Amino acid sequence: MVLIGLSSFKLAYDAYLQELPKDHPANVQSALIDKVFNYIFIFEMSFKLIATGLIMDEGSYLRDTWNQLDFFIVMASVVDMAFSSYDLAAVKIMRMLRVLRPLRMIAHNPELKMIINALLDSVGSIMNVLIVIAVVYLIFAIIGVNLFKGKFYYCSIDIFKIHTAQECEMNSG
């Protein structure tokens, strides 16, 4: 958990280093620290894979959705490290996926995992409520258009002179 927090702090710190040239000592140290975090997370994932197995058994590593997210984040960082010397758009996308590292904290905290799972389970019910609210807004929008049609009339013939509704009708007709 501490490493995930430090990695998240380092990612936030990287936002201030974007304007510096790539060969600046702060950027070089930041890249080195990022590699250290990547290696630590790779070792953690490897130990979990060895301890629980890859996918065959019931309690294996990739059977849990949170571990799948963790695996995706670590593999994205591996691809980023492998192609870090190239300036490709796909590599830049992999670098952006480092932002998902704080989500790894969810997998290590059972209470937070329970809350997130409850929120994700309630998305269907929330969508039903949003549909009902949209229908209510639609009904009131139709009523508003029928009640106020023509009441907010303005004349656009001469924008520098204020016209009454009768003058506009006479000038436009």
Secondary structure by P-SEA (a helix, b strand, c coil): caaaaaaaaaaaaaccccccccccaaaaaaaaaaaaaaaaaaaaaaaaaaacccccccccccccaaaaaaaaaaaaaaaaaaacccccaaaaaaaaacccccaaaaaacaaaaaaaaaaaaaaaaaaaaaaaaaaaaaaaaaaaaaacccccccccccccccccaaaaaaaac
